[in-house]
Amino acid sequence: MAKRSFKVWRGDASGGEFKSFEVDVDPGMVVLDVLHRIQSRQANDLALRWNCKAGKCGSCSMEINGKPRLACMTRMNSFGDDETITTQPLKTFPVIKDLVTDVSWNYKQNQRIAKFKPRPREADGTHRMYQEDVDRVQEFRKCIECYLCQDVCHVIRDRGAKDEFVGPRFMIRLASLEMHPLDTDDRIPEIRKEFGSGLCNITRCCTEVCPEHIGITDNGIIPLKERVVDRYFDPVAGLLRKVRGITVRK
């Protein structure tokens, strides 16, 4: 057991500050364990979210030493022995209390996306898909909705474009539908206009913080941006639309 220094942000929507704690840390602990120890021994009213403690629910998202992480998956031995660990709420969303933020904006974005619309089953009552198509969309379904990618997104965080861009998490949900071999809905116009695909500047910061290692940028957002470009800015496709009155889909 060793003493470690923690700085924990305490406050609410009206303001707050960092409070310092010296806490005993056992071998094998993660940051969430230490926060629970602080909560039980020194600050009984400390507010924080958690659920599974296995990196699968996304509840314990916070910023640890300035980087968005899951507290339950951030091991104490990843820090130096003399390093002070600083925990604070996600900066992109309004603070409710201490380390808890109001992420309800994300749920509203999810409600804006049209549901999966599968094509009719084939004559024998089955759906047939290529395995590579299944594998592609399966990656996107690994998302645990921790919203770390939303937290680091420059468009949402720094440019105040929450009304124009749904963020990386929901671009991935759109990709999982648009690239699904059975989905029949044409989502490209909405991806461009309603959900703001053109606002993403492809810094890949969302991919870097994803605890499920989803290729958010390369496998999801960039292909969607390419489909928008093919539809609206490809001169050949534009000519075909004018001459034949058809839409070319990729």
N, C-alpha and C positions, 0 to 999 in steps of 0.2 A: 504494500500500500504506500502511495506517495501523495504528497500535497500538490495540487495543481491550481493554477489561477484561472478563473473564468470572469468574463465580463458579459453580463446578460442585460439586454435592453428591457427596461421596465417602463410601462406607460400605456396610454390609450390614444384615441383619435385626437385628443386635445394636446398631446405632447408627452414627452418622457425623457429618460436618460439612461445611460449604462450604469449598472450597479456591479460592484466587484465582489467576488466570492472566492474564498479559499476552501477547497473541498478535497476530501480523501478519495483517491481513485485506485481501484483494484485492477490487476492485470486482466486484459481481455475486454475491458469496458468500451462502449461506444459513447458518443456525445449524448445521446438520448438517456443512457443510464445515468450519466453524471447530472444531467438536468433534473432527472427524477430524484436523485439524491439531494440536490439543492432544494427541490420542492418539498421534500419530506423533512429535511433537517433545518433549513435556514429561511426558506421563503414559501410558506404553505399556500400562499395565494398566487403563486406563479402560474400563468396561463400558457399552456402549450398543447398542441394537438398531437395525438399518436394513436395507433390502433394495432397494427399487426406486428410491429417491431421486426419485420422480415424483408423490408424493402419492396413490398407488393401493394401497399395501400396508398402510398403517397401522402399520408396525412402529416408527417413530421417534417415537411419542407420548411427550410429556413436558410438564412445566410450565415455561414460559419467562416469566420476570418475573411469575410468579404466575398465568398463564393457560394452560390446557391447549391445546397446539398440536402440529402436526407440525413437527419440526425441519427437514425437507427443504423445507417450504413457507413457512418464516418467514425472510424476507429481512433481511439485516443493515441495509440502508438504511431499514428501517422503524423503526429505533431512532435516537435522537439520537446525535450524534458523541461526546458525553461520557458517554453512558449506559452503566452497567454491566449486562451481560446475565447474568441468573441462571437456571441450569437445574437442575431437580430432578426426581425420579421422580414418577409419578402418585401422588397422596396416598391414593387410595381403595384401592389394592392393596398387598400386602406387598412390601417391597423384597427383591430377590435380591442385587444388587450395583450400586452407583453409580446409574445412570439406568435400570436394568432392574428391572421389577417382575413379580411372579407374577400373571398374568391368567387362570390356569387356571379360576378360579371361573366366568368367562364361558362357557367351553366346557361346563361342567356344566349351566348354565342352558339352553344350546342343545340339549343332549341330552334335556331334559325336554319339549320341544315336539314334539307329534305331527307326523309327516311329512305332506306334501301328499297329499290323497286325492281324486283327480279323479273326476268323474262318468263314466259310460260314454260312449263315443263315439256319435255319432249314426249313423243307418242307413247313411249313405254313408262312414262311417269317419273323419269329421272332428270337430273341436271348433269351435264357433262362439262368439265373444264380441264384445261391443261394444268399439269402439276406446277409448272413454272408460274402460271398466273395465280394459283392458290398461294404459293410461297411468297410472292411479291406482296400481296395484301395482308398475309398473315403477320408479317413483320410489324405492320402498323397497329395490329391488334394487341401488341405487347404493352401499349401505353397504360400507365397506372394513374394518369391524371394527377401527378404531383405538382404540375404547373411550374416546374423549374424552367422549362423552355420559355414559357410565357413571361416569367420574371426577367430573363436576360434579353428578351427581344427588344432591340433598340427602338423599333417602330412604336411599340406599346409603352415602353418604359420612358424613353427620352423625347419622343416626338408627339406624344399625346394623341395618337391616332386610334384610340380604342373604338371610335365610331366607324372607322374606315378599314381596319385590318383585324381579322379574327385571331391572328397569332399562330405560331407554329403548331401548337397542339391540334388546332382545328383545321389547319391546312392538311395535317396528316389524316384527320378523319375524312376530310373531303377526298384526299388521295385514295383512302381505303375504299371509298364508294366509286369514285370516277374510274379507278383502275380495276374494279371488280368485274370479272368476265360476265357476270349475270345481270349486272345493274343496267337498266335501260334509260335512266334519267340523263338528260343532257345538262350537265352541271357547269360546263365551261363559261357560259355567260355570267352566271352568278359568281363563279370563282374570280372572274375578272372584275366585275362591277361591285357586287355586294360584299365580297369577302376580301378584296384588295390584294390579290396575288402580286400585282406590280409593285407594291410598296416594300416587299422584302428585298433587302440589299445583300443577301446571301453571305453574311459574315460567318455562318456556321457556329455561332455561339450557342444556339439552341441544341445542336447536335452534341456539342462538347459536354453539356451538363446533364444530358439524358441518362438516368440511371439504368435504363433498359437497353442502352446502346442502339437505339433506333437511328437509322440514317435519315434523319428528318430532312436535312437540306438536299443531299444528293439523290435520295431515293423517293422523296415525296414532293418537296416544294419545287425543285428545279424541273422535274417532269411536268408538273402542273403548269408552271410558267411557260414551258415549251409548247404545251397544248394550246395555251392562250395565244401565243405568238403564231403558231400554225393556223389557228382559226381566223385571227384578226389582222395579222400583219404579213402573212405569206402572200406575195403578189400572184402566184399561180393559183392558190386557193381563192383569192379574191376575184380573179378573172373568171374562174369556173362558176362562182356564185352569180356573177353578173350575166354570163352567157347562158348558163343552164338553170339558174335559179336553185342551185343545190348547195349544201354545206358539206365541206370535207372534214371528216373527223379522223383523228389519229388514234 
